[in-house]
């Protein structure tokens, strides 16, 4: 299926538009794939969300993946070959992020417990 067609399917899926069963399965698979790529990007480079730590964002994206895969299971699709990324500490901060220092200072001022990601927690 062409990339533009997949983009349109995912847009419809996210907008809760009615899709055929085959289209919904394709949309959920593509959505899970994109969310995995998003998770890996946040894990490698952090994010710039001023209100939530990188760990919270990673776990939120992980939940999106689980929801998409659960939806596929509900359609009777075998998802045993699909993988779910691990849950991380909610206070995790990725030091490679552009706004890492200022975000850490902000979280420390607001009383959040922050843990710097290091080589020991590399998952891939």
ZIDA-V96776 format. One line per field, one symbol per residue. ss: DSSP state (@ for helix, = for strand, . for the rest). psi: psi as a letter, one per 30 degrees, with the letter a starting at -180 (. if undefined). Layout:
# ZIDA-V96776
ss=???
psi=???
This chain:
# ZIDA-V96776
ss=..@@@@@@@@@@@@......@@@@@@@@@@@@@@@@@@@@@@@@@........@@@@@@@@@@@@@@@@@@@@@.................==......@@@@@@@@@@.....==..@@@...
psi=kleeeeeeeeeeefghlklleeeeeeeeeeeeeeeeeeeeeeeefaagjffkleeeeeeeeeeeeeeeeeeeeffgkjgffkkkllklkfgkkjffkegeeeeeeeeeeggkkkkkklffgkf.
